[in-house]
Structure formats: structure tokens, C-alpha cells
Amino acid sequence: MSGYVEGVDRKQVILLPDVLDDYVDENNPVRFIDAFVDRLDLVKLGFKHAEPKETGRPPYHPADMLKLYVYGYLNQIRSSRKLERECSRNLELMWLMGRLTPDFKTISNFRKDNVDCVKKVFKEFVYFLQDLDLFGAELVGIDGSKFKAVNATNRNFNVKNLAFRIRRIEEKIERYVKELEEGDRIEEEREAGEESALLAKRREYLKEKLERLRNQTEDLKDASEKLKESGQEQISLTDPDSRLMKNNGKFEVCYNVQASVDEKNKLIVDYDATNEGEDRNQLSKMAKGTKETLRVDELKVTADRGFSNSLETKACVDEGITPYVPEQKAGGRYRHTGVPEPAFHKDKFVYSAESDTYMCPAGNEMRFCKMDSDAAGRLMRVYRTDACNGCQFRSICTNNRLGRLIRRWEHEQIIDEMRERLKREPMKIAIRKELSEHPFGTMKRAFNQGYLLLKGLRKVTGEVGFTMLAYNMRRAINILGSKALLASLSQ
């Protein structure tokens, strides 16, 4: 005896099940994937080849290809080449695909051709989970996270660094041209046939280098022209839709992926992908989409201060959505407004709705004087007081020669009401973190899907949809088990 646990002799004859179905346990999630996809109306969802043609070479059924991708994203296999290999050696996929082995190009094309259908499949799964009462449909957390795009940082430019790169390359070209001219001069001074092999090799190297640099210059100049014509602030050469964004303290070329997460079981209700680096314009769109998917009349949403935007808040309230979003810190807002001391920031001025006046920190009443508009086009009411002229605090309150002016948005009452809600229910902000960051952490760490494989906003949105579907499916399996989910499909 060796003293160790020993395996079976490789040459020993063993009896294996004759039927492929015996290899897949009744609790295996692939059985649920198979049944769920089979119940989908792929024609209604818009999948390509959902209705086969009478002539031509028959395609793979889109249901089989969809099953393959759902399985792949659920098991961290996203590459079409890896999926091709797994179809030939993975018993679960052999069962799921009926031993079909599509090539990687066919697999890849299915994803690219049907990216617009993925969100519809995601919503069908949400409706299925909603019928199982897995959504509370009362409070959702909305957040965004950066997913790395298929575009290196050195392939992203703005006007400034484009001009810098072009200038540096032109300087190199000038230096190499001078070196070639110097080599020509040395050659002329020598007798015919005396050129050294080293000099000839250097000449060929410089010519090849010059050609590459001139091609780079042309590409960068083309990019500069496209950037000017587009009116954008930056351009990416590999994936034109991607943008340079701040991600975990450093700048990377990314997409900003948004998700709304239900409080009850941390399941994702809705998602989107955008190339805007900030979240401040995303709240109402995500909240409206979530409310529509949940099919409710009222909804509460919580988000971090990155979503703080008065216009977005009003858009939510107008749709019957109650937002819980803390305001941006006062220090950032007042840095360049001529208000030297925090004690005299706008939030220290107390508004009275009854008299339509403000009381300043020095105890002076400020009355309405005129209407104005801000940079965002919001209509503002302006308040002032004559007491500023002799006020002892004027030097630390304002640098404006007309005295301190307070501007109040015509719909400021909506923001005041949200401030009061946050004071009464501070836990709505505390719960946001565990709601929003749980799914993104799972996707990026457990699923290793924090980077993208496709290019272009439309395709990226479809790819993100597979990740969101995989997360919800894994979450539902963890909560109820695949056997219970499978049983509910047949009801």
C-alpha cells in the first residue's frame, strides 16, 4: 500500500451510462436553461433565423445558440473560441446542444447579429422571476460601474494630446531625414562601392521607420479631423464609441454600465450602457425603465450623490418615482462662486415658503427681486437684501459688489422635499451601497466579466445584457434551486 488515495487504473474496463441524459443530474442548471429558452418566442423577440427559409443551407437554430451563450456567461466562458472547444468536451454542453459543435465564427456571429434581442430575453426572465414573487418592486438602488472597453489608453485622444503626438512624430521624422541626408553626404565623399554593410543596413532601417511614422502621422491627422467634425472632446481609434473615464482612481477607456437592483433579493430589474463618464444624467432614464419593467404605479429609488441632478429628480417625481439622492458636497459647488466661507454657503440660508423669503446667517431677510435663468436653462427666482451694504460679514459672505444674491429654482420645492425625506429615512442611503455594489462585485470578481469583448455601444449593450441575465439566473438558482425553477416553468 502506498498510503495515499489511489485512482482507477487507466486501462481498466469501466461501464458508463449509454444515454447522454444520464450524465446530467436532475438538479443541474443546464436543464433550467434548456427549458427557459425553449419557452421563449424567438420570432417575437426578433432573433435572426428564428423562421427558417425553405432554400439555402440550413442555419443553426437560434434557440441552441442562445442556450450556448447563456450557459457560457453563467460559467465564465465568453470567448467564441472557448465555447467552440467546450462543445466538444463538456458533457453539460453536449447535453444542452444535442452534441452540436458550431465553429467559433458561427458562435461569434450569432452574438453580433442578435445583440438587440438580448434585453428582451433579459426582461422575459425578469417577468418570470416576478411571477415567482422574487421582486419587492418597492425600492431599487441605481448605480453605475465602469467596464473596460476594447481600446487601449494610448489609442484614445483629445485635441491636446493629438497635437502633441503629431508634433513628436514629426520631430522624429525630421531627425531621421537629417540622418539619411548625412548618410548620403558620407556616401558621396567615398568612392563607388565603398559603402559599408553597416551603413547600408542603417539606411534600410531608417527608410522603414520613416514610412511607419508617416503612416502614423496620417492616421493621427485623420483622427484629428474626425474629432473636429464630431464636436466631441475625445476620440477612440479601436472602439470609436468608447471614452476615457476615471475608473478606480485611474483613467481607462471604458463604458459606463448602469443597473437598477431590487431591494428584496438583490436581483437586477433593468440595465443600460452609456459612454458618458458621469452618472448625473442617468437617474430618470433608469428609474423610468425600472418602473415600466416592474409594472408598478409607484416606486422608490436610491442612488449616490453622483446622480444628483435637479432636472433628473423632477423627471422622476413627474413619473410617480420617489428619489433618495444626496446632494453634491457644498465645497465642490462653491469653489469658484465667490463665497469664501462655508458658513455662508447657500444651504445656510433658510427659506420660508409662507413669506417667500430667505433668512441669511446674519439674520437679515432676503426678498424676491427678479427672475433669471442658469446655464442649464432652469428658471430661477433671485433674492437679495439691502442689509449687505453695512453687514460686518460681507467680506466672508460674498465678493459681489451688488451684495449677496440667492437663486432659487422654480421647482426647488421638489429638492426641499427630498432633503426632508433623507433626514427622516437615512437608511435609504445606507442600503444603496449593498444593493448596487453586490451585483457589480459579483460580475467583476466572481464572473470575471468587468471587461468587454465587443466594440460599439450597441453591441456592448447586448454583451452586458448576457452578463446581467447570467447574474440574475445565478442569483435565482441560489435562492430557489434549479429544480424548483424548472418545476415552475411547467406550471
C-alpha positions in Angstrom: 0.0 0.0 0.0 1.2 3.5 -0.9 -0.5 5.2 2.0 -2.4 7.6 -0.4 -5.8 7.7 -2.0 -5.3 6.0 -5.4 -7.2 6.5 -8.6 -8.5 3.9 -11.1 -6.2 2.1 -13.5 -6.5 3.9 -16.8 -6.5 0.5 -18.7 -9.3 -0.9 -16.5 -12.6 -1.5 -18.4 -15.5 0.6 -16.9 -19.2 0.8 -17.6 -20.5 4.2 -18.5 -24.2 5.2 -19.0 -25.5 4.6 -22.5 -27.7 7.6 -22.6 -26.4 11.2 -22.6 -29.3 12.3 -20.4 -27.9 10.1 -17.5 -24.8 12.3 -17.3 -26.8 15.4 -16.4 -28.2 15.5 -12.8 -31.8 16.5 -12.4 -30.7 19.5 -10.3 -28.2 20.6 -13.0 -28.8 24.3 -14.0 -28.5 23.3 -17.7 -31.9 21.7 -17.5 -33.4 25.0 -16.5 -31.5 26.9 -19.2 -32.8 24.4 -21.8 -36.4 24.7 -20.6 -36.4 28.5 -20.2 -35.0 29.2 -23.7 -37.5 26.6 -25.2 -40.4 28.6 -23.8 -39.3 31.9 -25.5 -40.9 33.1 -28.6 -37.8 33.8 -30.6 -39.7 35.1 -33.6 -41.5 37.7 -31.5 -38.2 38.6 -29.8 -36.6 39.3 -33.2 -33.9 36.6 -33.4 -32.3 36.1 -36.8 -33.1 32.8 -38.5 -36.0 32.2 -35.9 -38.0 31.4 -39.0 -36.1 29.0 -41.3 -36.0 29.6 -45.1 -37.1 26.9 -47.5 -34.0 27.3 -49.6 -30.3 27.5 -48.9 -28.1 25.9 -46.3 -30.0 25.4 -43.0 -28.6 27.5 -40.1 -28.2 26.5 -36.5 -31.4 27.1 -34.5 -31.2 30.4 -32.6 -32.5 28.6 -29.5 -29.5 26.3 -29.5 -27.1 29.2 -29.9 -28.8 31.2 -27.2 -28.6 28.3 -24.8 -24.9 28.1 -25.6 -24.3 31.8 -24.7 -26.4 31.7 -21.6 -24.5 28.7 -20.4 -21.2 30.4 -21.3 -21.9 33.6 -19.5 -23.2 31.7 -16.5 -20.0 29.7 -16.3 -17.5 32.4 -17.2 -16.9 31.2 -20.8 -17.5 34.2 -23.1 -15.0 33.7 -25.9 -16.4 32.1 -29.1 -13.3 30.0 -29.5 -13.6 28.7 -25.9 -17.2 27.9 -26.4 -16.3 26.0 -29.6 -13.9 23.9 -27.6 -16.3 23.3 -24.8 -19.0 22.0 -27.2 -16.7 19.1 -28.0 -15.5 18.1 -24.5 -18.1 19.5 -22.0 -20.7 16.9 -21.1 -23.2 19.6 -19.9 -22.9 21.4 -23.2 -23.1 18.2 -25.2 -26.4 17.5 -23.5 -27.6 21.1 -23.9 -26.6 21.4 -27.5 -27.6 17.9 -28.6 -23.9 17.3 -29.4 -23.9 20.2 -32.0 -20.4 21.7 -32.5 -20.7 25.1 -34.3 -17.5 26.7 -35.2 -16.3 29.9 -33.4 -17.2 32.2 -36.3 -20.8 31.0 -36.3 -20.9 31.4 -32.5 -19.4 34.9 -32.7 -21.7 36.0 -35.5 -24.8 34.9 -33.5 -23.9 37.3 -30.7 -23.2 40.2 -33.0 -26.3 39.6 -35.1 -28.7 39.4 -32.2 -27.4 42.0 -29.7 -30.7 43.9 -29.9 -32.6 40.8 -28.7 -30.7 40.2 -25.5 -32.5 42.8 -23.5 -35.8 41.3 -24.5 -34.7 37.9 -23.2 -33.5 39.6 -20.0 -36.9 41.2 -19.5 -38.6 37.8 -20.1 -36.5 36.3 -17.3 -37.4 39.3 -15.0 -41.1 38.7 -15.7 -40.7 35.0 -14.9 -39.0 35.9 -11.6 -41.6 38.5 -10.9 -44.3 35.8 -11.2 -42.4 33.8 -8.5 -42.6 36.9 -6.2 -38.8 37.4 -6.1 -39.1 41.1 -6.6 -40.3 43.5 -3.9 -41.0 46.2 -6.5 -40.9 48.9 -3.8 -37.3 50.2 -3.6 -34.5 49.8 -6.0 -30.9 51.0 -6.0 -29.4 52.6 -9.1 -25.7 52.8 -9.7 -23.1 52.8 -12.5 -19.8 51.0 -12.9 -17.1 51.2 -15.5 -16.4 48.2 -17.7 -13.2 48.3 -19.7 -13.6 48.7 -23.5 -11.6 47.0 -26.3 -9.5 50.1 -26.7 -6.0 50.8 -25.2 -5.5 54.0 -23.4 -2.8 55.1 -25.9 -5.4 54.7 -28.7 -7.7 57.4 -27.1 -7.0 61.1 -27.9 -8.3 64.5 -27.2 -7.3 67.7 -29.2 -4.4 68.5 -27.0 -2.7 65.1 -26.9 -3.4 64.5 -30.6 -1.5 67.7 -31.4 1.3 66.6 -29.0 1.6 63.2 -30.6 1.7 64.6 -34.1 4.3 67.1 -33.1 6.5 64.4 -31.5 6.3 62.1 -34.6 7.1 65.0 -36.9 10.2 65.8 -34.8 11.3 62.1 -35.2 10.7 62.2 -38.9 12.8 65.4 -39.2 15.6 63.8 -37.2 15.6 60.6 -39.3 15.5 62.6 -42.5 18.6 64.5 -41.4 20.4 61.2 -40.6 19.6 59.9 -44.0 20.9 63.1 -45.6 24.1 62.8 -43.6 24.5 59.2 -44.8 24.0 60.3 -48.4 26.7 63.0 -47.9 29.2 60.5 -46.5 28.5 58.1 -49.4 29.1 60.8 -52.0 32.5 61.5 -50.4 33.6 57.9 -50.7 34.4 56.1 -53.9 31.8 53.9 -55.6 31.3 50.5 -53.9 32.9 51.6 -50.6 29.6 51.9 -48.6 29.9 49.7 -45.6 27.3 46.9 -44.9 26.5 48.6 -41.5 25.7 51.9 -43.2 23.5 50.2 -45.8 21.6 48.3 -43.1 21.1 51.5 -41.1 19.7 53.2 -44.3 17.1 50.5 -44.8 16.1 50.6 -41.2 15.6 54.4 -41.3 13.5 54.2 -44.5 11.2 51.6 -43.0 10.9 53.6 -39.8 10.1 56.8 -41.8 7.4 55.0 -43.7 5.7 53.8 -40.5 6.0 57.2 -38.8 4.5 59.0 -41.9 1.6 56.5 -41.9 1.1 57.1 -38.1 1.0 60.9 -38.8 -1.6 60.5 -41.5 -3.8 58.3 -39.2 -3.5 60.9 -36.4 -4.3 63.8 -38.7 -7.4 61.9 -39.9 -8.4 61.3 -36.3 -7.9 65.0 -35.6 -10.2 66.0 -38.5 -12.8 63.5 -37.4 -12.6 64.8 -33.8 -13.2 68.4 -35.0 -16.1 67.4 -37.3 -17.8 65.4 -34.5 -17.7 68.2 -31.9 -16.7 65.6 -29.3 -14.0 66.1 -26.7 -12.2 62.9 -27.4 -11.9 60.1 -29.9 -11.0 56.4 -29.6 -9.4 54.7 -32.6 -10.1 51.0 -31.9 -13.7 51.4 -30.5 -15.0 54.8 -31.6 -17.9 54.7 -29.1 -15.7 54.1 -26.0 -14.5 57.0 -23.8 -11.7 57.7 -21.4 -13.2 57.6 -17.9 -12.0 57.7 -14.3 -12.1 54.1 -13.0 -10.9 53.1 -9.5 -8.6 56.1 -9.2 -7.0 55.9 -12.7 -8.1 56.8 -16.2 -9.1 53.9 -18.6 -11.1 53.6 -21.8 -14.4 52.3 -20.7 -18.2 52.2 -20.9 -20.4 53.2 -18.0 -22.8 50.4 -17.2 -25.9 51.2 -15.3 -28.1 48.8 -13.3 -31.1 49.0 -11.1 -31.3 46.4 -8.3 -34.4 45.4 -6.4 -34.2 45.5 -2.6 -35.8 42.2 -1.8 -33.3 39.7 -3.3 -30.7 42.0 -5.0 -32.0 41.0 -8.4 -31.4 43.3 -11.4 -34.5 44.9 -12.8 -33.1 47.0 -15.7 -29.7 47.9 -17.1 -28.1 50.1 -19.8 -24.7 51.0 -21.1 -23.5 54.5 -22.0 -20.3 56.3 -22.9 -21.0 59.2 -20.6 -18.3 59.2 -17.8 -20.6 60.7 -15.2 -23.9 59.4 -13.8 -25.7 62.7 -13.3 -27.9 62.3 -16.4 -28.8 58.7 -15.9 -31.3 58.7 -13.0 -34.6 59.3 -14.7 -34.0 57.1 -17.6 -33.0 54.1 -15.4 -35.8 54.8 -12.9 -38.5 55.0 -15.7 -37.2 51.9 -17.3 -37.3 50.0 -14.0 -40.8 51.2 -13.1 -42.0 50.1 -16.6 -40.4 46.7 -16.2 -41.8 46.1 -12.7 -45.2 47.3 -14.0 -46.0 49.3 -10.8 -47.6 52.7 -10.3 -45.2 54.0 -7.7 -41.5 53.3 -7.0 -38.8 54.4 -4.7 -35.2 54.7 -6.0 -32.0 55.4 -4.1 -28.7 56.4 -5.7 -25.4 58.0 -4.7 -24.6 61.7 -5.0 -23.0 61.2 -8.4 -26.6 61.1 -9.7 -27.5 64.4 -8.1 -29.3 66.5 -10.7 -32.3 68.6 -10.0 -33.8 68.2 -13.5 -33.4 64.4 -13.2 -35.0 64.5 -9.8 -38.0 66.4 -11.1 -38.4 64.0 -14.1 -38.6 61.1 -11.6 -41.2 62.8 -9.4 -43.3 63.6 -12.5 -43.4 59.9 -13.3 -44.5 58.8 -9.8 -41.0 57.9 -8.7 -39.7 58.9 -5.3 -35.9 59.6 -5.4 -33.5 59.4 -2.5 -30.3 61.1 -3.8 -28.0 63.1 -1.6 -26.7 66.4 -2.9 -23.2 67.1 -4.1 -21.0 68.3 -1.3 -21.1 72.1 -0.9 -17.3 72.6 -1.1 -17.3 71.5 -4.8 -20.2 73.6 -5.7 -19.0 76.8 -4.2 -15.3 76.6 -5.0 -15.5 79.3 -7.7 -18.6 81.2 -6.8 -17.0 84.0 -4.7 -18.3 82.6 -1.3 -15.2 82.4 0.8 -16.5 80.7 4.0 -18.6 77.5 4.3 -20.7 79.2 7.0 -22.3 81.4 4.2 -22.9 78.7 1.6 -26.4 78.6 0.2 -27.5 75.7 2.4 -27.0 78.0 5.4 -29.7 80.4 4.2 -33.2 79.4 5.5 -36.1 79.6 3.1 -39.7 80.4 4.3 -42.4 79.2 1.9 -45.1 81.2 3.7 -43.4 84.6 3.1 -41.3 83.6 0.1 -38.1 84.9 1.7 -34.7 83.7 2.8 -33.1 84.4 6.2 -29.3 84.8 5.9 -26.9 83.6 8.6 -26.5 87.2 9.8 -30.3 87.4 10.5 -31.2 89.6 7.5 -34.3 88.9 5.5 -33.8 88.5 1.7 -36.8 89.2 -0.6 -37.5 88.2 -4.2 -36.2 90.8 -6.7 -36.2 89.3 -10.2 -36.4 86.2 -12.4 -33.2 84.7 -14.0 -32.0 81.5 -15.8 -29.0 79.4 -15.2 -26.6 77.6 -17.5 -28.9 74.6 -17.6 -31.8 76.7 -18.7 -33.6 76.4 -15.4 -35.9 79.4 -14.4 -34.6 80.9 -11.2 -36.0 83.3 -8.6 -33.4 85.7 -7.3 -33.4 87.0 -3.7 -31.4 89.9 -2.1 -31.3 92.3 0.8 -30.2 95.9 1.2 -28.6 95.0 4.5 -25.4 93.7 2.7 -24.0 97.2 2.4 -23.4 97.6 6.1 -23.1 93.9 7.1 -20.0 93.0 9.1 -19.8 89.6 7.5 -19.9 90.8 3.9 -16.2 90.1 3.2 -16.6 86.4 4.1 -20.1 86.1 2.5 -19.7 87.4 -1.0 -17.3 89.3 -3.3 -20.3 90.5 -5.4 -20.4 94.4 -5.5 -24.2 94.2 -5.6 -24.3 92.1 -2.4 -25.3 88.5 -1.8 -27.8 87.0 -4.2 -29.6 83.7 -3.7 -31.1 81.9 -6.7 -33.9 79.5 -6.1 -35.1 77.2 -8.9 -38.8 77.5 -9.6 -39.3 73.8 -8.7 -36.9 73.9 -5.7 -39.7 72.5 -3.5 -39.1 69.1 -5.0 -35.5 69.2 -3.8 -36.6 70.5 -0.4 -38.9 67.6 -0.1 -36.1 65.1 -1.0 -33.9 66.7 1.7 -36.6 66.1 4.3 -37.0 62.5 3.1 -33.3 61.9 3.5 -33.4 63.3 7.1 -36.4 61.1 8.0 -35.1 57.9 6.3 -31.3 58.0 6.3 -31.2 54.2 5.9 -32.4 54.5 2.3 -28.9 55.9 1.5 -27.1 53.3 3.6 -28.9 50.5 1.9 -27.9 51.8 -1.6 -24.4 50.5 -1.3 -25.3 46.9 -0.5 -27.9 46.9 -3.2 -25.9 48.4 -6.1 -22.4 47.1 -5.3 -23.4 43.5 -4.7 -24.2 42.7 -8.4 -21.3 44.7 -9.9 -18.9 43.0 -7.5 -20.2 39.6 -8.5 -19.9 40.3 -12.2 -16.4 41.7 -12.0 -14.9 39.4 -9.4 -16.8 36.1 -9.4 -17.8 36.2 -13.1 -14.6 38.0 -14.3 -16.7 40.0 -16.7 -15.5 43.5 -15.9 -14.0 43.9 -19.4 -15.8 43.8 -22.7 -15.2 41.7 -25.8 -17.3 43.6 -28.4 -16.9 47.1 -29.8 -19.5 49.8 -30.3 -22.2 51.0 -27.9 -25.0 48.9 -29.5 -23.0 45.6 -29.3 -21.7 46.4 -25.9 -25.2 46.9 -24.6 -26.1 43.4 -25.9 -23.0 41.9 -24.4 -23.7 43.5 -21.0 -27.2 42.0 -21.2 -25.8 38.5 -21.2 -23.8 39.3 -18.1 -26.9 40.8 -16.4 -29.0 37.7 -17.4 -26.3 35.4 -16.1 -26.2 37.2 -12.7 -30.0 37.1 -12.3 -30.0 33.4 -13.2 -27.3 32.5 -10.8 -29.0 34.5 -8.1 -32.3 32.9 -8.7 -30.7 29.4 -8.7 -29.0 30.2 -5.4 -32.4 31.4 -3.9 -34.8 28.7 -5.1 -32.6 26.0 -6.7 -32.7 25.0 -10.4 -35.1 22.1 -9.7 -37.7 24.4 -8.2 -37.2 26.9 -11.1 -37.6 24.2 -13.6 -40.8 23.0 -12.0 -42.3 26.5 -12.0 -41.8 26.7 -15.8 -44.2 23.8 -16.3 -46.9 25.3 -14.2 
